[in-house]
Amino acid sequence: MPDVSDDHRPRPTRLRIALDAMGGDHAPDMVVAGADIARERCPDVDYLFVGDEARLQALLERFPALKPISTIRHTPDAVPMDAKPSVALRTGRNSSMRLAIDAVAAGDAACVVSAGNTGALMAMAKFVLKTLPGIDRPAIASFFPTIRGESVMLDLGANLECDADNLVQFAVMGSIFSKSVLGLLEPTIGLLNVGSEEQKGHDSIRQAAAALRQTPLAKNFHGFIEGTDIGAGTVDVIVTDGFTGNVALKTAEGTAKLFSEFLRRTFASSIMSKMGYLLARGAFLKLKQRTDPRRYNGAMFLGLQGVCVKSHGGTDAVGFANAISVAVDLVRHGFNEKIKDELARLQAALQTAETPDSSQAAAV
């Protein structure tokens, strides 16, 4: 039972999060510092740091408020950032990444966050946690800033090729994620395609569109969208295969860096330009905060029987803290249970659509 305060209001049950303390370019310093930032945002969370005990113990001494809510599970091994997923899965059984995932499977932690090797994390998480019933393949999902706010895109690289069923499952998971984390009541869904016309695209995407129109998601299904619709915020959930999604993600990241460099060169080109920057500095600081990639750090592995969040490998403590916050939101909102319920509704709707009407059958 949850704790009850003196004013009889229930307190949230404390969560325990497993952190791959040795994963990432700046681990373990960044991981511990990020957990301390997350501690202030999520005061009802405890931390299980998996990694080199001596290094982690020394780091925790710098954060006296974090230390009492932290536990260390020692291992000297870590998955290299350039390791092949198959090799990591075979040889990394004692790595910080694998033991952090094992903690979730054993019930020692509610979720896992890692900034380590993406391919290895997906391979290990899928092997240990397994996929949810009704989900053939897990998908990587993340936030995208848009003119209207934020959207979610999946898959971002876990599945380079997808059939229609995979895309429909991604739509279900993306919709539930938008409701749980972004707080949207009726998130709209779009299939990323080479055009908005119904005849455009390959067979899988057209079949997925037809299937979605026969499900409870039909009322929120926008149809096909193009690349320009991503930033415009045309839909809340962008569904695509991992190949296209990863290209779109890297293109967006590259464009943001290019735009930032163009601005820097423009304002450094003359004295008048520099003066103009000083006058508009407040506005540009707001722009920087709005497009700060650390705000959108934390890619989710959706479709697993356990919550697993991937932080960008090169992020800092602020970005890692955001990834922790995403993991907490997924657990607190019962994300996996909602996926199970929505998939059950979807499958029932599809069976109903496929069953001919009995009165029509009798008339024939």
C-alpha positions in Angstrom: 0.0 0.0 0.0 1.2 3.5 -0.7 2.4 5.7 2.2 -0.1 8.1 3.6 0.8 11.5 4.9 -0.7 13.4 7.9 -3.2 15.1 5.7 -4.4 11.6 4.5 -3.3 12.2 0.9 -1.6 9.1 -0.7 2.0 9.5 -1.6 3.4 8.0 -4.8 5.1 4.7 -4.5 8.8 5.1 -4.9 10.3 3.7 -8.1 13.7 2.2 -8.6 15.5 2.8 -11.9 18.5 0.8 -13.1 21.1 3.0 -14.8 23.8 1.6 -17.1 26.5 3.7 -15.3 29.3 2.9 -17.8 27.4 3.6 -21.0 28.0 6.8 -23.0 30.9 9.0 -24.0 31.1 10.8 -20.7 30.1 8.0 -18.3 30.1 7.5 -15.4 30.4 11.2 -14.4 27.5 12.2 -16.7 25.3 9.4 -15.5 25.7 10.3 -11.8 25.3 14.0 -12.3 22.2 13.4 -14.5 20.7 11.3 -11.8 21.2 14.1 -9.3 19.4 16.6 -11.6 16.6 14.0 -12.1 16.4 13.6 -8.3 15.1 17.1 -8.0 12.5 16.6 -10.8 11.4 13.1 -9.6 11.8 13.1 -5.8 10.1 9.7 -5.5 12.8 7.7 -7.4 15.7 5.6 -6.2 18.6 4.6 -8.4 20.5 1.4 -9.0 23.9 2.3 -10.6 25.4 -0.7 -12.4 29.2 -0.3 -13.1 32.6 0.2 -11.5 31.9 0.5 -7.7 35.1 2.4 -6.9 34.4 5.1 -9.5 30.7 5.3 -8.7 31.3 5.5 -4.9 33.7 8.4 -5.4 31.3 10.3 -7.6 28.3 9.8 -5.2 30.4 11.5 -2.5 30.0 14.7 -4.5 26.2 14.5 -4.4 25.2 14.0 -0.7 21.4 14.2 -1.5 21.7 11.5 -4.2 23.8 9.1 -2.2 21.1 7.9 0.3 18.7 6.9 -2.5 21.4 5.1 -4.6 22.7 1.5 -4.7 25.7 0.3 -6.6 25.8 -3.1 -8.3 29.4 -3.7 -9.2 30.8 -4.9 -12.5 34.1 -4.0 -14.2 32.8 -4.7 -17.7 31.1 -2.3 -20.2 29.9 -2.7 -23.7 32.2 -0.8 -26.2 30.4 1.9 -28.2 31.6 0.3 -31.4 30.7 -3.3 -30.5 28.5 -5.3 -32.9 25.2 -6.2 -31.3 25.7 -9.9 -31.9 29.1 -9.8 -30.2 27.8 -7.7 -27.3 24.9 -10.1 -26.8 27.2 -13.1 -26.8 30.1 -11.7 -24.7 28.5 -9.0 -22.6 26.6 -11.0 -20.0 28.5 -9.4 -17.2 28.5 -5.9 -18.6 26.9 -2.9 -16.9 24.3 -2.7 -19.7 23.3 -6.4 -19.5 23.1 -6.4 -15.7 21.0 -3.2 -15.7 18.5 -4.9 -18.1 18.6 -8.1 -16.0 17.6 -6.0 -13.0 14.4 -5.0 -14.8 13.7 -8.6 -15.8 14.2 -9.7 -12.2 11.9 -7.0 -10.8 14.8 -5.2 -9.0 14.1 -2.1 -11.0 11.0 -0.7 -12.8 13.0 0.5 -15.9 16.4 0.9 -17.4 18.2 3.9 -18.9 21.4 3.7 -20.9 23.5 6.0 -23.0 25.5 3.0 -24.4 25.7 1.3 -27.8 22.2 1.5 -29.4 22.4 -1.8 -31.3 23.7 -3.7 -28.3 21.0 -2.2 -26.0 18.3 -3.2 -28.4 19.6 -6.7 -28.9 20.1 -7.3 -25.1 16.7 -5.7 -24.2 14.8 -7.8 -26.7 16.6 -11.0 -25.7 16.1 -10.5 -21.9 12.8 -8.6 -21.7 11.0 -10.2 -24.8 8.3 -8.4 -26.7 4.8 -7.7 -25.5 2.0 -10.0 -26.7 0.8 -8.8 -30.1 4.0 -7.0 -30.9 6.3 -8.6 -33.5 9.1 -6.1 -33.3 10.0 -3.4 -30.8 10.5 0.1 -32.3 12.6 3.1 -31.3 10.6 6.3 -30.8 11.6 9.8 -29.9 10.3 13.4 -29.8 10.5 15.9 -32.7 10.1 19.6 -32.2 7.4 21.1 -34.4 5.7 24.4 -35.1 2.7 23.2 -33.1 4.7 21.7 -30.2 6.1 18.2 -30.2 5.4 15.0 -32.1 6.6 11.4 -31.8 8.3 9.4 -34.6 8.9 5.7 -34.8 10.7 3.6 -35.9 14.0 5.4 -35.8 16.3 2.5 -36.8 15.4 -0.7 -35.0 13.7 -2.3 -38.1 15.1 -1.3 -41.5 12.3 -3.2 -43.2 8.7 -3.4 -42.0 5.5 -5.0 -43.2 2.0 -3.6 -42.9 1.4 -5.4 -39.5 4.6 -3.8 -38.1 3.5 -0.3 -39.1 0.1 -0.8 -37.6 1.6 -1.9 -34.3 3.9 1.1 -34.4 0.9 3.3 -34.9 -0.8 1.8 -31.8 2.3 2.2 -29.6 3.0 5.8 -30.9 -0.6 6.8 -30.1 -0.5 5.4 -26.6 2.9 7.1 -26.0 1.5 10.4 -27.1 -1.4 10.1 -24.7 0.9 8.9 -21.8 3.9 11.2 -22.1 2.7 14.2 -24.2 -0.8 14.3 -22.6 -2.7 14.3 -25.9 -6.2 13.1 -25.6 -6.7 12.2 -29.3 -3.3 12.1 -31.0 -3.4 12.2 -34.8 -1.4 9.6 -36.8 0.3 9.8 -40.2 2.3 7.3 -42.3 5.4 8.9 -43.7 5.4 8.5 -47.5 6.7 9.9 -50.7 3.4 11.7 -51.3 0.0 12.3 -49.7 -2.0 10.6 -52.5 -3.5 7.2 -51.8 -1.8 5.5 -54.7 1.7 6.6 -53.6 4.2 4.4 -51.8 5.0 0.7 -51.7 2.6 -2.1 -50.9 3.3 -2.4 -47.2 2.5 1.3 -46.4 -0.7 1.2 -48.5 -1.8 -2.0 -46.8 -1.0 -0.4 -43.4 -3.2 2.6 -44.3 -6.1 0.3 -45.3 -5.7 -1.7 -42.0 -5.6 1.5 -39.9 -8.9 2.6 -41.4 -10.5 -0.6 -40.1 -9.3 -0.1 -36.5 -10.4 2.1 -33.5 -7.6 4.5 -34.6 -9.4 5.3 -37.8 -10.9 8.5 -36.5 -7.4 9.9 -35.7 -5.7 8.5 -38.8 -4.7 11.5 -41.0 -3.4 9.3 -43.9 -0.1 9.7 -45.7 2.2 12.6 -44.8 5.5 13.9 -46.4 8.8 15.0 -45.0 7.7 18.6 -44.9 4.8 17.7 -42.6 7.2 16.6 -39.8 8.4 20.0 -38.8 4.9 21.5 -39.6 3.4 19.3 -36.9 0.7 18.1 -39.3 0.2 15.0 -37.1 1.2 14.0 -33.6 2.5 10.5 -34.4 4.7 9.9 -37.4 4.9 6.2 -38.4 7.6 4.8 -40.7 10.1 2.0 -41.1 13.4 2.2 -39.3 15.4 3.0 -42.5 13.4 6.0 -43.4 12.9 7.2 -39.8 16.7 7.1 -39.1 17.4 9.0 -42.3 14.8 11.6 -41.4 16.2 11.9 -37.9 19.8 12.4 -39.0 18.7 14.8 -41.7 16.8 16.9 -39.1 19.8 16.9 -36.8 22.1 17.9 -39.6 19.8 20.7 -40.8 19.6 22.1 -37.3 23.4 22.2 -37.0 23.7 23.8 -40.5 21.1 26.5 -39.6 23.0 27.2 -36.3 26.3 27.6 -38.1 24.7 29.9 -40.7 23.4 32.1 -37.9 26.8 32.2 -36.2 28.6 33.2 -39.4 26.0 35.8 -40.3 26.2 37.6 -36.9 30.0 37.4 -36.9 30.3 38.9 -40.4 30.4 42.6 -39.4 30.3 45.0 -36.5 26.6 45.9 -37.3 25.7 42.2 -37.3 27.3 41.7 -33.9 25.4 44.7 -32.6 22.2 43.2 -34.0 22.9 40.0 -32.2 23.3 41.8 -28.9 20.0 43.5 -29.4 18.2 40.2 -30.2 20.2 38.1 -27.8 17.2 37.3 -25.6 15.2 36.0 -28.5 18.0 33.9 -29.7 18.5 32.4 -26.3 14.8 31.3 -26.4 15.4 29.8 -29.8 18.4 27.9 -28.5 16.4 26.5 -25.6 13.5 25.6 -27.9 15.8 23.6 -30.2 18.2 22.2 -27.6 18.6 18.5 -28.4 18.9 17.7 -24.7 15.2 18.6 -24.3 14.4 15.7 -26.7 16.9 13.2 -25.3 15.6 9.8 -24.5 14.6 7.4 -27.3 12.2 4.7 -26.1 12.3 1.1 -27.1 8.5 0.5 -27.4 7.0 -3.0 -27.5 9.2 -4.7 -24.8 7.9 -6.3 -21.6 9.8 -3.7 -19.6 10.6 0.0 -20.0 14.0 0.7 -21.7 15.1 4.2 -22.6 18.1 5.0 -24.7 19.9 8.3 -24.1 22.2 9.8 -26.7 25.7 8.6 -26.2 27.2 12.1 -26.4 24.7 13.9 -24.1 25.6 15.7 -20.9 24.0 15.5 -17.4 21.0 17.6 -18.4 20.2 15.4 -21.4 20.6 12.2 -19.3 18.3 13.6 -16.7 15.6 14.2 -19.4 16.0 10.5 -20.4 15.4 9.5 -16.8 12.3 11.7 -16.7 10.9 9.9 -19.8 11.4 6.5 -18.3 9.6 7.6 -15.1 6.7 8.9 -17.1 6.4 5.6 -19.0 6.3 3.6 -15.8 4.0 6.0 -13.9 1.5 6.0 -16.7 1.4 2.2 -17.1 2.5 2.4 -20.7 2.9 -1.3 -21.3 -0.5 -2.2 -19.9 -2.1 0.4 -22.1 -0.4 -1.1 -25.2 -1.8 -4.5 -24.3 -5.3 -3.1 -23.9 -5.1 -1.1 -27.1 -3.8 -4.1 -29.1 -6.7 -6.2 -27.8 -9.2 -3.6 -29.0 -7.4 -3.4 -32.4 -7.4 -7.1 -32.9 -11.1 -7.4 -31.9 -11.9 -4.6 -34.4 -10.0 -6.3 -37.2 -11.8 -9.6 -36.5 -15.1 -7.9 -36.6 -14.2 -6.2 -39.9 -13.2 -9.4 -41.5 -16.3 -11.3 -40.4 -19.2 -10.9 -43.0 -22.5 -9.5 -41.6 -24.7 -12.5 -40.8 -27.8 -10.9 -42.2 -26.1 -10.2 -45.5 -24.8 -13.8 -45.6 -28.3 -15.1 -45.0 -29.8 -12.9 -47.7 -27.3 -14.3 -50.2 
